[in-house]
Each structure stands twice: as structure tokens, then as C-alpha cells.
Amino acid sequence: MKIDDLRADRDDLDDFTPRTPAKRGNNLVMQVAAGVFLGGLALWLVQLGATALYAKLMLGTITFGG
């Protein structure tokens, strides 16, 4: 038995309603801004701690073990 008609039928697109594109608000902008701000704050705090530790080492006020 030989089947000559092997082409796929087209889907009926009459009932197809396209989705409305999702509206991108300022959410991504706010996330990037918050990330930059918090990253800068974290770097500033690390730098402040490192500077304080370096100052204590230079003044010799850190004592190791009694």
C-alpha cells in the first residue's frame, strides 16, 4: 500500500489571537540601579574596613595573642 500524499496539513489560523506583548516597565531599570548602588556601597564598606585594619597595623595597636 503506497501513500503518495505525505504533506502536512496547515493549521487553521482563523481562531488564533496573538498575545499582546508584555509591557516592560521600569522594573529592569530599577533592578540595575539598585544593583549598582548596593555594589558600590558594599565596595565602599570593604574599602573602609581595609583602611581601618591597615591603620591599626601601621599604628601597632593590634596585638596578636596576649
C-alpha positions in Angstrom: 0.0 0.0 0.0 1.6 3.2 -1.1 0.6 6.7 0.3 1.5 9.5 -2.1 0.1 12.4 -0.1 2.7 12.8 2.7 2.4 16.6 3.1 1.4 18.0 6.4 -1.9 19.9 6.6 -1.7 23.6 7.5 -3.1 24.6 10.9 -6.2 26.7 10.9 -5.1 30.1 12.0 -8.5 31.7 11.8 -9.1 31.2 15.6 -5.6 32.3 16.5 -5.4 35.5 18.5 -1.9 36.8 19.1 -0.8 37.7 22.6 -0.3 41.3 23.5 3.4 41.9 24.1 4.4 42.2 27.7 4.9 45.7 28.8 8.3 46.2 30.3 8.1 48.9 32.9 10.9 50.5 34.8 11.4 47.2 36.6 14.7 46.3 34.9 16.0 49.8 35.2 15.2 49.9 38.9 16.9 46.5 39.4 20.1 47.6 37.6 20.1 50.9 39.5 19.7 49.1 42.8 22.4 46.6 41.9 24.9 49.4 41.1 24.0 51.3 44.2 24.3 48.2 46.5 27.5 47.1 44.8 29.1 50.5 45.3 28.0 50.6 48.9 29.5 47.1 49.5 32.8 48.1 47.9 32.9 51.3 50.0 32.4 49.3 53.2 35.1 46.8 52.3 37.5 49.7 51.5 36.6 51.4 54.8 37.3 48.1 56.7 40.5 47.5 54.9 41.7 51.1 55.6 40.9 50.8 59.3 42.7 47.5 59.5 45.7 48.9 57.7 45.7 52.0 60.0 45.6 49.7 63.1 48.5 47.7 61.7 50.6 50.8 61.0 50.0 52.2 64.5 50.8 48.8 66.1 47.6 48.8 68.2 46.7 45.2 67.1 48.1 42.6 69.5 48.1 39.0 68.5 47.6 36.6 71.5 48.0 38.4 74.8 
